[in-house]
Amino acid sequence: MKRGLCFELVRVTEAAALAVAPWRGKGEKEQADQAAVDAMRKALNSIDITAEVVIGEGEKDKAPMLYIGEQIGCGLSPKLDIAVDPVEGTSLVANGYPNALSVIALAEEGRLLKAPDMYMKKIVVGKKGKGKIDLQSSPTQNIKNTAAACGKAVSDITVVVLNRPRHQELIREIRETGARIKLIPDGDVAGGIAAALDGTGINLLMGIGGAPEGVLTATAVKCLGGEMQAQLYPVHDYERQQAKKMGINDLSRVLMTDDLAGGSNLVFAATGITTGELLDGVMYNGSQVITHSLIIENNNKIRKLASTHLNKGLDSCFCQKVINI
C-alpha cells in the first residue's frame, strides 16, 4: 500500500459522511444513501489507485455506481479489492439513532470475500479470545471460553446482538449464562469492531447480520488481531444461486477471518455520521464542520482523526488532528 493512502481513504469516508449528515433524523433512507454514494464515488475517483468493488451497493443493474465489479480510481498501482458501505445504518441515519458510519476497506486483489447480499451468521472476539471461539459451538460455550481467556467472570462479559425477532432464542440463552447483552437497532459493523477493540467494554458479537457488512467487519477485526468466524445464511433459492454465481459453492462452510479478509496489506477506515460509542458524528459549529474518523491498519495500528472543514464541503478542510492509539 502506498504511504499516505490511509488518509486518502479517510477523505472518501469524510466526503460521504458530510454529504449524508444533513439527512439525519429526516426519515429519508433512500435520499441519505444516495447522497453518500454520490459523494463517495466522486472522492474515490480522485485517488491514485486501481481497484475493483467487491462489496458495494449491489449488482450493476440495480446500482448505477459503486456496484460489484465496478473499476474505480485513477492510478497505476497494482489492482486492489475495495469494499464500501457509504452509509452503514441507513435506518440509524433516518431516525437519528447512534452509530451510523461511512466505511471502506482495502486489500490486495483477491483477498476480500465477494459476499452476496444475504444474511450471515457471525461471531467476533478480540485478540484475547482469539482461538477460543467456535461458530458451531453453543453461545453458552463461546461465552464461557471468552470469559476464561479474558480472565473475567461470565457475568462481566458483554455481548453485542442486533435487536431482531430472529435472535430471541440467542438472547434468551445469553441471558441464562448471566452475561450482559447490548442490543443494537442496526449497524453491526460498529458492534463487531467494538468487540475486537480494547477498552470498549464489549467482548463478543453474536448473531445474524448482513454478509457484505461481515466482510467490512472482518477487515477491521483482522487488523486488530481479533477473530471472526462466519457462515452464509441464505433464505431463498435466489440467494443460493447468487452465492454460487460468485464462486461460493459450499454454503455450509465456516468462514474464518482470513477467508473473509486475507493478506498482509489491509486498511479499514470509517467516519462517524451519527454519534456513537465508536466515533462521534458530524458536528456543526457555525462556519465549521467537524468530522471524526478511524483508520485501522495491520498489526493493530489505530489512528483517530478529528478534521475541521469550512462549512462548504470537504475540499475546504483546514485542520486535522491525528491521534495514534
Solvent accessible surface area in square Angstrom, and as a share of the most:
residue,aa,sasa,rsa
1,M,81,0.36
2,K,98,0.42
3,R,242,0.88
4,G,36,0.35
5,L,9,0.05
6,C,12,0.07
7,F,66,0.27
8,E,68,0.30
9,L,0,0.00
10,V,0,0.00
11,R,87,0.32
12,V,1,0.00
13,T,0,0.00
14,E,2,0.01
15,A,13,0.10
16,A,0,0.00
17,A,0,0.00
18,L,25,0.13
19,A,31,0.24
20,V,0,0.00
21,A,3,0.02
22,P,71,0.45
23,W,79,0.28
24,R,66,0.24
25,G,47,0.46
26,K,128,0.54
27,G,52,0.50
28,E,65,0.29
29,K,84,0.35
30,E,123,0.55
31,Q,78,0.35
32,A,0,0.00
33,D,31,0.16
34,Q,82,0.36
35,A,25,0.19
36,A,0,0.00
37,V,7,0.04
38,D,63,0.33
39,A,23,0.18
40,M,0,0.00
41,R,39,0.14
42,K,161,0.68
43,A,15,0.12
44,L,0,0.00
45,N,67,0.34
46,S,84,0.54
47,I,4,0.02
48,D,73,0.38
49,I,1,0.01
50,T,42,0.24
51,A,0,0.00
52,E,30,0.14
53,V,0,0.00
54,V,0,0.00
55,I,3,0.01
56,G,19,0.18
57,E,56,0.25
58,G,16,0.15
59,E,54,0.24
60,K,138,0.59
61,D,125,0.65
62,K,147,0.62
63,A,5,0.04
64,P,113,0.71
65,M,53,0.23
66,L,0,0.00
67,Y,37,0.14
68,I,47,0.24
69,G,30,0.29
70,E,14,0.06
71,Q,94,0.42
72,I,5,0.02
73,G,24,0.23
74,C,84,0.50
75,G,10,0.10
76,L,180,0.89
77,S,21,0.14
78,P,114,0.71
79,K,67,0.29
80,L,16,0.08
81,D,5,0.03
82,I,0,0.00
83,A,0,0.00
84,V,2,0.01
85,D,19,0.10
86,P,0,0.00
87,V,5,0.03
88,E,6,0.03
89,G,8,0.07
90,T,36,0.21
91,S,35,0.23
92,L,2,0.01
93,V,0,0.00
94,A,6,0.05
95,N,86,0.44
96,G,44,0.42
97,Y,102,0.39
98,P,73,0.46
99,N,22,0.11
100,A,0,0.00
101,L,1,0.01
102,S,0,0.00
103,V,0,0.00
104,I,0,0.00
105,A,0,0.00
106,L,0,0.00
107,A,0,0.00
108,E,60,0.27
109,E,101,0.45
110,G,60,0.58
111,R,101,0.37
112,L,6,0.03
113,L,29,0.14
114,K,81,0.34
115,A,1,0.01
116,P,3,0.02
117,D,116,0.60
118,M,10,0.04
119,Y,83,0.32
120,M,0,0.00
121,K,77,0.33
122,K,5,0.02
123,I,3,0.02
124,V,0,0.00
125,V,1,0.01
126,G,11,0.11
127,K,90,0.38
128,K,132,0.56
129,G,1,0.01
130,K,114,0.48
131,G,62,0.59
132,K,106,0.45
133,I,10,0.05
134,D,63,0.33
135,L,10,0.05
136,Q,137,0.61
137,S,39,0.25
138,S,52,0.34
139,P,31,0.19
140,T,37,0.22
141,Q,82,0.36
142,N,4,0.02
143,I,0,0.00
144,K,106,0.45
145,N,50,0.25
146,T,0,0.00
147,A,3,0.02
148,A,81,0.63
149,A,34,0.26
150,C,29,0.17
151,G,71,0.68
152,K,90,0.38
153,A,57,0.45
154,V,36,0.21
155,S,60,0.39
156,D,66,0.34
157,I,0,0.00
158,T,17,0.10
159,V,0,0.00
160,V,2,0.01
161,V,1,0.00
162,L,14,0.07
163,N,83,0.42
164,R,66,0.24
165,P,107,0.67
166,R,91,0.33
167,H,4,0.02
168,Q,128,0.57
169,E,102,0.46
170,L,27,0.13
171,I,22,0.11
172,R,107,0.39
173,E,36,0.16
174,I,0,0.00
175,R,138,0.50
176,E,122,0.55
177,T,32,0.19
178,G,41,0.40
179,A,7,0.06
180,R,131,0.48
181,I,31,0.16
182,K,66,0.28
183,L,66,0.33
184,I,10,0.05
185,P,67,0.42
186,D,36,0.18
187,G,3,0.03
188,D,10,0.05
189,V,0,0.00
190,A,7,0.05
191,G,6,0.06
192,G,0,0.00
193,I,0,0.00
194,A,13,0.10
195,A,5,0.04
196,A,4,0.03
197,L,22,0.11
198,D,92,0.48
199,G,86,0.83
200,T,53,0.31
201,G,52,0.50
202,I,22,0.11
203,N,17,0.09
204,L,0,0.00
205,L,6,0.03
206,M,10,0.04
207,G,11,0.11
208,I,21,0.11
209,G,2,0.02
210,G,22,0.21
211,A,0,0.00
212,P,21,0.13
213,E,45,0.20
214,G,0,0.00
215,V,0,0.00
216,L,1,0.01
217,T,3,0.01
218,A,0,0.00
219,T,0,0.00
220,A,0,0.00
221,V,0,0.00
222,K,53,0.22
223,C,1,0.00
224,L,4,0.02
225,G,28,0.26
226,G,3,0.03
227,E,15,0.07
228,M,0,0.00
229,Q,8,0.04
230,A,0,0.00
231,Q,41,0.18
232,L,8,0.04
233,Y,97,0.37
234,P,24,0.15
235,V,70,0.40
236,H,114,0.51
237,D,96,0.50
238,Y,112,0.43
239,E,27,0.12
240,R,95,0.35
241,Q,114,0.50
242,Q,27,0.12
243,A,0,0.00
244,K,116,0.49
245,K,147,0.62
246,M,46,0.20
247,G,58,0.55
248,I,23,0.12
249,N,113,0.58
250,D,81,0.42
251,L,32,0.16
252,S,76,0.49
253,R,121,0.44
254,V,31,0.18
255,L,8,0.04
256,M,82,0.37
257,T,15,0.09
258,D,85,0.44
259,D,45,0.23
260,L,0,0.00
261,A,0,0.00
262,G,0,0.00
263,G,16,0.15
264,S,81,0.52
265,N,53,0.27
266,L,3,0.02
267,V,4,0.02
268,F,0,0.00
269,A,0,0.00
270,A,0,0.00
271,T,0,0.00
272,G,0,0.00
273,I,0,0.00
274,T,10,0.06
275,T,70,0.41
276,G,18,0.18
277,E,121,0.54
278,L,11,0.06
279,L,10,0.05
280,D,55,0.29
281,G,1,0.01
282,V,5,0.03
283,M,76,0.34
284,Y,102,0.39
285,N,92,0.47
286,G,69,0.66
287,S,77,0.50
288,Q,61,0.27
289,V,5,0.03
290,I,41,0.21
291,T,1,0.00
292,H,32,0.14
293,S,1,0.01
294,L,0,0.00
295,I,1,0.00
296,I,0,0.00
297,E,34,0.15
298,N,32,0.16
299,N,143,0.73
300,N,56,0.28
301,K,96,0.41
302,I,11,0.06
303,R,36,0.13
304,K,69,0.29
305,L,5,0.03
306,A,33,0.25
307,S,0,0.00
308,T,20,0.11
309,H,1,0.00
310,L,75,0.37
311,N,77,0.39
312,K,180,0.76
313,G,34,0.32
314,L,24,0.12
315,D,134,0.70
316,S,29,0.19
317,C,42,0.25
318,F,112,0.47
319,C,68,0.41
320,Q,77,0.34
321,K,123,0.52
322,V,60,0.35
323,I,83,0.42
324,N,107,0.55
325,I,106,0.54
